[in-house]
Amino acid sequence: MARTLTVGIAGLGAIGLHLARALDAGVDGLKLVAVAARDHAKAQANLAGFRNRPAIVDIAGLAEADIVVEAAPAAIFEEVAKAAIARGRIFVPSSCGALLPRMHLVEEARKTGARIIVPTGALLGLDAVRAAAEGEVASVTIETRKPPRGLVGAPYLEQHGIDVLAVKDEKTLVFKGNAYDAAQGFPANVNVAAALALAGIGPQRTMIEIWADPHVTRNTHTIRVEAAAARLTMTIENVPSEENPRTGKITPLSILACLRGLTSTLKVGS
């Protein structure tokens, strides 16, 4: 029988806590052993009802686990990543937008034997995009529409003096450019674009539009791919998390599915 893989989670917010609860409920082949959180007292309270309470450790301590999941603020992304990669672990980032300007981490992982596995997150169709990218791809675009409050705090908006909460009637285009620039300006909002770029033709060629739309209640992403093998048009409407409207409820479920695929006897899709 395959051995059980241990899991450490950085962050117990909207993503990390949901994932921790699911792992504690029981997933074959996986065991949650450690979490790292800025507020230890709050973390203790959140873990109080767990059947098998994980240890609360510092970021370096997470790398004792076989798998390190990053579900923390983007500001500490590199610290979490480096600790896991240095120990040759499987690193699963939820803030994959933070990976785009740090692709040197991939080379470091190659040297240590670590793996970086980017989950689908709040997106869809990455299997099809990856398949299309094995051939010729003319263009990949993604249109993201979010309720205005889901974009509040983005560095790009603050730098350009854009008040999305003032958007009351018509949807407003607040950004148009490539995925690399979008990841810098909207680190908490466009991990979907980063995942799409990594699956397809790269962050410089993957184009994104971000709209503040007062008429939507769900974070909506529409992908269009023009390729030699297929033309793809896909739309997903994600229910925002109550704890953090910038992320969708499906995100921790996607990470859970990703982790399950690491140990499953039957795995569907790439």
C-alpha positions in Angstrom: 0.0 0.0 0.0 1.1 3.6 -0.8 2.2 5.5 2.3 0.2 8.4 3.6 1.4 11.8 2.6 1.6 14.4 5.3 0.3 18.0 4.7 1.2 21.4 6.1 -0.9 24.5 5.4 0.3 28.1 5.5 -2.6 30.3 6.4 -6.0 29.6 8.0 -8.1 32.1 6.2 -11.0 31.5 3.7 -9.0 28.9 1.8 -6.7 27.3 4.4 -9.3 26.7 7.1 -11.8 25.1 4.8 -9.0 22.8 3.4 -7.8 22.0 6.9 -11.4 21.0 8.0 -11.8 18.8 4.9 -8.5 17.0 5.6 -9.3 16.5 9.2 -12.6 14.9 8.2 -10.6 12.3 6.4 -9.0 11.9 3.0 -7.5 8.6 2.0 -3.7 8.9 1.7 -3.4 12.3 3.3 -2.9 13.5 6.9 -2.9 17.1 8.0 0.0 17.5 10.5 0.9 21.2 10.7 -0.5 24.7 10.1 1.2 28.1 10.2 -0.8 31.2 11.0 0.0 34.8 12.0 -2.4 34.8 14.9 -1.7 31.7 17.0 -4.6 32.3 19.5 -7.1 32.5 16.6 -5.6 29.5 15.0 -6.0 27.5 18.3 -9.6 28.6 18.4 -10.2 27.5 14.8 -8.7 24.1 15.4 -10.5 23.5 18.6 -13.0 21.1 17.2 -10.6 19.0 15.1 -10.5 15.3 15.6 -6.7 15.2 15.0 -5.5 18.7 15.8 -2.4 19.6 13.7 0.6 21.4 15.3 0.9 25.1 14.9 4.4 25.8 13.6 6.4 28.5 12.0 6.8 28.6 8.2 10.1 26.6 8.3 8.3 23.9 10.3 5.7 23.4 7.6 8.5 21.9 5.4 8.5 18.8 7.7 5.4 17.7 5.9 5.5 16.0 2.5 3.2 18.6 0.9 3.2 22.3 1.8 0.0 24.2 0.7 0.3 28.0 0.5 -3.0 29.7 1.4 -1.5 32.8 3.0 -1.2 36.5 2.0 0.9 37.0 -1.1 3.4 39.0 0.9 4.8 35.8 2.5 4.5 33.6 -0.7 8.2 33.4 -1.3 9.1 32.5 2.3 6.6 29.6 2.2 7.8 28.5 -1.2 11.5 28.6 -0.4 11.1 26.6 2.8 9.2 23.8 1.0 11.5 23.8 -2.1 14.7 23.7 -0.1 13.5 20.5 1.6 12.5 18.9 -1.7 8.7 18.9 -0.9 5.6 19.1 -3.0 4.6 22.8 -3.0 1.0 23.7 -3.8 0.4 27.4 -4.2 -3.0 29.0 -4.0 -1.5 32.4 -4.8 -0.1 31.3 -8.1 -0.1 34.8 -9.4 2.9 35.4 -7.0 4.8 32.7 -8.9 4.9 34.5 -12.2 7.6 37.1 -11.1 9.4 34.3 -9.2 10.0 31.7 -11.8 13.5 31.2 -10.4 11.7 29.0 -7.8 11.1 26.5 -10.6 14.8 26.2 -11.2 15.5 25.9 -7.5 12.9 23.1 -7.3 14.6 21.3 -10.1 17.8 21.3 -8.1 16.3 20.0 -4.9 13.9 17.5 -6.4 10.8 19.5 -5.2 7.7 19.8 -7.2 5.5 22.8 -7.7 1.9 21.8 -8.5 -0.5 24.6 -9.3 -4.1 23.7 -8.7 -6.9 24.8 -11.0 -8.3 27.1 -8.4 -11.3 29.1 -9.4 -10.9 28.4 -13.1 -11.9 25.6 -15.5 -10.7 23.9 -18.6 -6.9 23.9 -17.8 -6.7 20.3 -19.1 -8.0 21.5 -22.5 -5.7 24.6 -22.5 -2.7 22.4 -21.7 -3.6 20.0 -24.5 -4.1 22.8 -27.0 -0.7 24.4 -26.0 1.1 21.2 -27.1 0.3 22.5 -30.6 0.0 26.0 -32.1 -2.0 28.6 -30.1 -2.8 32.0 -31.7 -4.3 33.6 -28.6 -5.5 33.1 -25.0 -7.7 35.7 -23.3 -9.6 35.8 -20.1 -12.3 38.3 -19.1 -12.9 38.5 -15.3 -16.0 40.2 -13.9 -16.3 40.7 -10.1 -18.6 42.6 -7.8 -16.8 45.9 -7.1 -16.2 45.0 -3.4 -14.3 42.0 -4.5 -11.6 44.2 -6.1 -11.2 46.6 -3.2 -7.6 47.0 -2.1 -5.9 46.0 -5.3 -2.5 47.8 -5.7 -3.3 48.8 -9.3 -6.5 50.5 -8.3 -4.8 52.4 -5.5 -1.9 53.5 -7.8 -4.3 54.8 -10.4 -6.9 56.3 -8.0 -9.7 54.1 -9.1 -12.6 53.8 -6.6 -14.4 50.6 -7.6 -17.1 51.2 -4.9 -18.2 54.2 -6.9 -19.2 51.8 -9.7 -23.0 51.7 -9.2 -24.7 51.4 -12.6 -22.7 50.1 -15.5 -19.9 47.6 -15.5 -16.5 49.3 -15.8 -13.2 48.1 -17.3 -10.5 48.7 -14.7 -7.6 46.8 -16.3 -6.6 45.5 -19.7 -3.2 43.9 -20.3 -1.2 40.8 -20.0 -1.4 38.2 -17.2 2.0 39.2 -15.8 1.1 42.8 -15.2 -2.4 41.8 -13.9 -0.8 39.5 -11.3 1.4 42.4 -10.1 -1.6 44.8 -9.9 -4.2 42.4 -8.6 -2.4 39.8 -6.5 -5.5 38.7 -4.6 -7.8 38.7 -7.6 -6.2 37.1 -10.7 -4.6 33.8 -9.6 -7.0 32.5 -12.3 -5.1 34.4 -15.0 -1.8 33.2 -13.7 -2.9 29.5 -13.7 -4.2 30.0 -17.3 -0.9 31.5 -18.4 1.1 28.7 -16.9 -1.1 26.1 -18.5 -1.0 27.8 -21.9 1.2 30.3 -23.7 2.8 32.2 -20.8 2.1 35.4 -18.9 3.3 37.8 -21.6 0.9 36.5 -24.3 -2.1 35.7 -22.1 -4.3 38.7 -22.1 -6.8 39.7 -19.4 -9.6 42.2 -18.9 -10.8 42.9 -15.4 -14.3 44.5 -15.0 -16.0 45.9 -11.9 -19.6 44.8 -12.4 -22.3 45.9 -9.9 -24.8 43.6 -11.6 -23.0 40.3 -10.9 -23.0 38.5 -7.6 -20.5 35.9 -8.6 -16.9 36.1 -9.7 -17.1 35.3 -13.4 -14.3 34.3 -15.7 -14.6 33.7 -19.4 -11.7 32.1 -21.3 -11.3 32.2 -25.0 -8.6 30.2 -26.8 -7.8 30.1 -30.5 -5.6 27.2 -31.3 -4.8 24.9 -34.3 -6.4 22.0 -32.5 -9.5 23.6 -31.1 -11.4 26.8 -30.4 -12.4 27.0 -26.7 -14.9 29.3 -25.0 -15.5 28.6 -21.3 -17.3 30.5 -18.6 -17.3 29.8 -14.8 -19.4 31.7 -12.2 -17.9 31.3 -8.8 -19.8 32.0 -5.5 -17.6 34.4 -3.5 -16.4 33.3 -0.1 -18.2 34.9 2.8 -14.8 35.3 4.6 -13.1 36.9 1.6 -15.0 38.1 -1.4 -11.8 38.1 -3.5 -11.8 34.4 -3.6 -14.4 31.8 -4.5 -15.8 29.0 -2.5 -14.6 26.5 -5.1 -10.9 27.4 -4.5 -10.3 25.3 -1.4 -12.3 22.5 -3.1 -10.0 22.7 -6.1 -6.9 22.4 -3.9 -8.5 19.4 -2.1 -9.1 17.7 -5.4 -5.5 18.5 -6.4 -4.2 16.9 -3.2 -6.5 13.9 -3.6 -5.1 13.3 -7.0 -1.6 12.9 -5.6 -2.6 9.7 -3.8 -5.6 8.4 -5.7 -5.5 5.0 -7.4 -7.7 6.4 -10.1 -7.0 9.9 -11.3 -9.2 11.6 -13.9 -7.6 14.4 -16.0 -4.1 15.7 -16.0 
